Amino acid sequence: MNPPSRKTLPKLAGELDKYVIPNHIIRMYDGKVIDDGIDSCERCGSKHLQRHGTKERLFCKVILESDFKDVYIRRQIYRCVHCHHDNVSGKDLFYDGCEYARPIVDECLSLAAHNPANRVESMMLEKGLQIDARTVLRYIKQFKLKIVERNPLKVGDANVGVNLVKALFGKETIKDLEKEFPDEKFAGVGDETYPRARGALQDHLSNKRIAEAVNDPAPEVEHNKHKTPKDKKRKKRKGKNLAPPPPQQQEGVRVGKFPESFTLALAYISTLKFYSSLICTVVSFNSLLAEALFKPLQGVICALTDGSPIYNGLADDRCFFHYMMNFFKKDPGLANMKRGKPPPPSSIIVPEYMHDLCQLVRAEYLRHLMEKHPDLVVMDEENGGVRYIGPTTTSAMEGGNHRIKYELRVPYSDTDTICGRAILIAVRDSMYAFRHGKPEESFAHVHSSFTYSSVMAAGSSSTVSPATVIPSASPALTICPTLVAAQ
């Protein structure tokens, strides 16, 4: 492992970050003994244990004005009298495969939900903590692998995604969640987006320029530069009557319409504002992946998509906006208006025609949905009528896709990394406590028991029992290992 590069505390960072947090960590953990008070052997279950010294473990690296400082803690060892197994205290304070302590890893994952790895490194620097960007990427990959393993979406025996309903609420499907919350309305939306792979845009543009150079014929060389306007018109008129080249001359290098990208498919409960499932893969989206994506949506009142044939048999309704777009593409009346002359009147008539038709169709479609899904019709106290709270378009999902792509910020070449970050973003977006410019708790934030330790810890429990931290020369002090100050 490469040693960390020399870092200096930024002068513009707040004193709470660069002074209070590092010194609090040093005071609370440096040189202290972690003692869980183990009463039975984890191997044989014997109650006969003896203290057998301590084991030193690195908690974190803090950055001081002078230099780095390694903060070490000592973990009490209890040796079993029967099997001679060493039971080490403080296991809840560390994750398997992570060098630093649990509070540091949790802080990295929390920041990675809004920032790429290099930005997380700089933000931890402002807090006076040493974390390398490659270390953050390793934590993101471990988080992805563990959450997919514990909450899988399967196609056959292959894990293709993560069941966020199970990760957030411990339920397999919305049907199971509805039994716990019978008064809530569950309506789902599904869609996919395609974030670009790293370097794909540059490669696509380069291949496109090469294809244009290979496919386009060499320009004609005009020997007589002094041509009259009549000659130019005659040549242009003559070119219009030329027959197209034979098919064998049109063949050449072909380039895809879009650069190489990942397939990121998501399902969203639009009525309660949380994600229910996520799939990230390099494979093109198909009916098998769509079926896996919609498994957690079993039990929703309605499921709406953009009308793609991939979702046939899975979705109940079709997006109104996508339906009207496809309709206007084939509308002969609209085509005649666009061909009308002069252009200025048509530019005024066309928008009015499209707006009026959309308003008419939307009213009919809304009436149809209210009759089809009466459970999603609620009283509107402000207007003194009724209101349909279910989705009519995929706008909620389009907005969710935009938020995830915005929070990703940078392209990735590794599937595990982009999938891990997408899951972190989806979970953070579902468990919000501030939105629309004011404090606002989401359904998932109130009722979910999700924590980073519920995924990263070796056990399935999301809670950690308090440990006893014994200073070197002072009375015992009982605290929770989770370091609130680092967050």
Secondary structure, DSSP 8 states (H G I E B T S, - for coil): ----------TTS-HIIIIIHHHHHHHHHTT-EEE----S-TTT--S-EEEEEEEEEEEEEEE-SS-EEEEEEEEEEEEETTT--EEES-GGGB-TT-SSBHHHHHHHHHHHTTS-HHHHHHHHHHTTB---HHHHHHHHHHHHHHHHHHSEEEETTEEEEEEHHHHHHS-SSHHHHHHH-TTS--EEEEEEE--BBTTHHHHHHHHHHHHHHHHS------S-----HHHHHHHHHHHHTS----HHHH------SS--B-EEEEEEETTTTEEEEEEEESS---HHHHHHHTGGGTT-SEEEE---GGGTTT-SEE-HHHHHHHHHHH-HHHHHHHT-SSHHHHHHHHHHHHHHHHHHHHHHHHHHHHHH-GGGEEEETTTTEEEE-S-SSSHHHHHHHHHHHHHH-S-BS-HHHHHHHHHHHHHHHHS-SEETTEE---HHHHH----HHHHHSSSS-S----EEEE-TTS--EEE-SS-STT-
